[in-house]
Amino acid sequence: MNPSPFERLERLLPQETLAHGPLMAEYTSMKVGGPARLMMDVRDAEHVRLALDAAAREGIPVLRLGNGSNLLVADEGFEGLVLHFGRSFSRVTLEGESMTAEAGAPLMGLSRLAGEHGLTGLEFAAGIPASVGGAALMNAGAYGSEMAEIVTQVECLDGRGRRLRLGRGEIGYGYRHSRMMDEGLTVLSVTVALRRGDPELIANLVRDYQRRRREKQPLSYPSCGSFFKRPEGYYAGALIEAAGLKGCRVGGAEVSRLHAGFIINVGKATAADVLALMRHVRETVKAASGVTLEPEVRLIGVSGE
Ligand SMILES: Cc1cc2nc3c(=O)[nH]c(=O)nc-3n(C[C@H](O)[C@H](O)[C@H](O)COP(=O)(O)OP(=O)(O)OC[C@H]3O[C@@H](n4cnc5c(N)ncnc54)[C@H](O)[C@@H]3O)c2cc1C
């Protein structure tokens, strides 16, 4: 019998890096999502290149997964190859004021490392539970700063596994937006430029940001952080609160009472619960204020409409 496209793909990849049918709920901060057909624990760039090239030839969809803190995957799961950028692909090098990290390195760890070396620029990232690859792609930001201000180079692979080095001016950064997102590029490593700073001031700023998060965000529940993008001239959370939606629930998904911009998993929420609540929030806010909320969360296998 002829091997299937997945079997042909698998033969090219090291078996010890592959998992069959892992539940995406275990890899996402919202704790929902069905099984992935195949997942590769990324250990080196060469296997990512091989995987992308083979998946393109075989017509197998690819999902890049960092820390899963901004992903909502369907209950049916993902019928394709998940490239997981985690601990096994997270080496970091620091040269003077320049830090380069493989895509799976935790952003919070980079923020800590920068502080320990008296380098300023990554304080805003102290509470963002991202991988550096996901954060570079999403242009993650907080408290008036964002990745776009510090990223100087992103090393990527395109859909066929060709290597690209994008300098600052080529990344096309916008609000929670980048060229890597538009072109489906896979981020391998990210270089950021930091500056010398006062270690005490850096530590104080980090502590202040972390305190503000603990006070204002429902950190004890699974979530994807702010579910919606900030609409121009408004705050999504304020619009949702004004529409009377705090505490609104569908199944195990709830609009947080602490921060209405967060949808939290208060029980055994399914992706369908979260989506139904998301749609209800969008419709209600649109009717109340005329503003259309767009999800910041990346929806996989489901539609936002
Ligand atoms: C409690 C909490 C607080 C948060 N606070 C903030 C905040 O203050 N500011 C903010 O901006 N966000 C925040 N977020 C959202 C989230 O952390 C960011 O969007 C983050 O950048 C996602 O990174 P990740 O590694 O988890 O990416 P994932 O969720 O794994 O993926 C997000 C997107 O990036 C893509 N991706 C991931 N890795 C790669 C790669 N190597 N190459 C190509 N594509 C890739 C995925 O395909 C997907 O499209 C918060 C989330 C939570 C749960």
Ligand as a Chemical Component Dictionary entry (heavy atoms), coordinates in Angstrom:
data_LIG
# 
_chem_comp.id                   LIG 
_chem_comp.type                 NON-POLYMER 
_chem_comp.pdbx_formal_charge   0 
_chem_comp.three_letter_code    LIG 
# 
loop_
_chem_comp_atom.comp_id 
_chem_comp_atom.atom_id 
_chem_comp_atom.alt_atom_id 
_chem_comp_atom.type_symbol 
_chem_comp_atom.charge 
_chem_comp_atom.model_Cartn_x 
_chem_comp_atom.model_Cartn_y 
_chem_comp_atom.model_Cartn_z 
_chem_comp_atom.pdbx_ordinal 
LIG C1  C1  C 0 -2.300 35.963 31.322 1  
LIG C2  C2  C 0 -1.917 36.487 29.965 2  
LIG C3  C3  C 0 -1.443 37.788 29.834 3  
LIG C4  C4  C 0 -1.108 38.305 28.579 4  
LIG N1  N1  N 0 -0.638 39.569 28.507 5  
LIG C5  C5  C 0 -0.293 40.065 27.289 6  
LIG C6  C6  C 0 0.215  41.405 27.168 7  
LIG O1  O1  O 0 0.381  42.120 28.139 8  
LIG N2  N2  N 0 0.538  41.853 25.933 9  
LIG C7  C7  C 0 0.390  41.072 24.811 10 
LIG O2  O2  O 0 0.715  41.546 23.715 11 
LIG N3  N3  N 0 -0.083 39.807 24.902 12 
LIG C8  C8  C 0 -0.421 39.286 26.099 13 
LIG N4  N4  N 0 -0.914 38.024 26.178 14 
LIG C9  C9  C 0 -1.102 37.228 24.950 15 
LIG C10 C10 C 0 0.104  36.391 24.513 16 
LIG O3  O3  O 0 0.968  36.119 25.598 17 
LIG C11 C11 C 0 0.887  37.067 23.382 18 
LIG O4  O4  O 0 0.094  37.254 22.234 19 
LIG C12 C12 C 0 2.136  36.272 22.976 20 
LIG O5  O5  O 0 2.866  37.043 22.047 21 
LIG C13 C13 C 0 1.849  34.908 22.357 22 
LIG O6  O6  O 0 3.051  34.192 22.332 23 
LIG P1  P1  P 0 3.061  32.599 22.353 24 
LIG O7  O7  O 0 4.455  32.135 22.265 25 
LIG O8  O8  O 0 2.258  32.077 23.483 26 
LIG O9  O9  O 0 2.344  32.334 20.969 27 
LIG P2  P2  P 0 1.229  31.252 20.604 28 
LIG O10 O10 O 0 -0.008 31.500 21.383 29 
LIG O11 O11 O 0 1.812  29.895 20.661 30 
LIG O12 O12 O 0 0.962  31.671 19.094 31 
LIG C14 C14 C 0 0.468  32.953 18.787 32 
LIG C15 C15 C 0 0.657  33.197 17.284 33 
LIG O13 O13 O 0 2.050  33.180 16.996 34 
LIG C16 C16 C 0 2.339  32.146 16.049 35 
LIG N5  N5  N 0 3.675  31.627 16.395 36 
LIG C17 C17 C 0 4.114  31.189 17.598 37 
LIG N6  N6  N 0 5.417  30.846 17.514 38 
LIG C18 C18 C 0 5.801  31.066 16.239 39 
LIG C19 C19 C 0 7.030  30.895 15.522 40 
LIG N7  N7  N 0 8.138  30.455 16.107 41 
LIG N8  N8  N 0 7.043  31.222 14.205 42 
LIG C20 C20 C 0 5.932  31.690 13.575 43 
LIG N9  N9  N 0 4.748  31.850 14.198 44 
LIG C21 C21 C 0 4.689  31.555 15.520 45 
LIG C22 C22 C 0 1.222  31.139 16.183 46 
LIG O14 O14 O 0 1.045  30.366 15.002 47 
LIG C23 C23 C 0 0.042  32.067 16.437 48 
LIG O15 O15 O 0 -0.425 32.630 15.236 49 
LIG C24 C24 C 0 -1.253 37.483 27.426 50 
LIG C25 C25 C 0 -1.723 36.159 27.555 51 
LIG C26 C26 C 0 -2.054 35.670 28.811 52 
LIG C27 C27 C 0 -2.546 34.245 28.924 53 
# 
loop_
_chem_comp_bond.comp_id 
_chem_comp_bond.atom_id_1 
_chem_comp_bond.atom_id_2 
_chem_comp_bond.value_order 
_chem_comp_bond.pdbx_ordinal 
LIG C1  C2  SING 1  
LIG C2  C3  SING 2  
LIG C2  C26 DOUB 3  
LIG C3  C4  DOUB 4  
LIG C4  N1  SING 5  
LIG C4  C24 SING 6  
LIG N1  C5  DOUB 7  
LIG C5  C6  SING 8  
LIG C5  C8  SING 9  
LIG C6  O1  DOUB 10 
LIG C6  N2  SING 11 
LIG N2  C7  SING 12 
LIG C7  O2  DOUB 13 
LIG C7  N3  SING 14 
LIG N3  C8  DOUB 15 
LIG C8  N4  SING 16 
LIG N4  C9  SING 17 
LIG N4  C24 SING 18 
LIG C9  C10 SING 19 
LIG C10 O3  SING 20 
LIG C10 C11 SING 21 
LIG C11 O4  SING 22 
LIG C11 C12 SING 23 
LIG C12 O5  SING 24 
LIG C12 C13 SING 25 
LIG C13 O6  SING 26 
LIG O6  P1  SING 27 
LIG P1  O7  DOUB 28 
LIG P1  O8  SING 29 
LIG P1  O9  SING 30 
LIG O9  P2  SING 31 
LIG P2  O10 DOUB 32 
LIG P2  O11 SING 33 
LIG P2  O12 SING 34 
LIG O12 C14 SING 35 
LIG C14 C15 SING 36 
LIG C15 O13 SING 37 
LIG C15 C23 SING 38 
LIG O13 C16 SING 39 
LIG C16 N5  SING 40 
LIG C16 C22 SING 41 
LIG N5  C17 SING 42 
LIG N5  C21 SING 43 
LIG C17 N6  DOUB 44 
LIG N6  C18 SING 45 
LIG C18 C19 SING 46 
LIG C18 C21 DOUB 47 
LIG C19 N7  SING 48 
LIG C19 N8  DOUB 49 
LIG N8  C20 SING 50 
LIG C20 N9  DOUB 51 
LIG N9  C21 SING 52 
LIG C22 O14 SING 53 
LIG C22 C23 SING 54 
LIG C23 O15 SING 55 
LIG C24 C25 DOUB 56 
LIG C25 C26 SING 57 
LIG C26 C27 SING 58 
# 
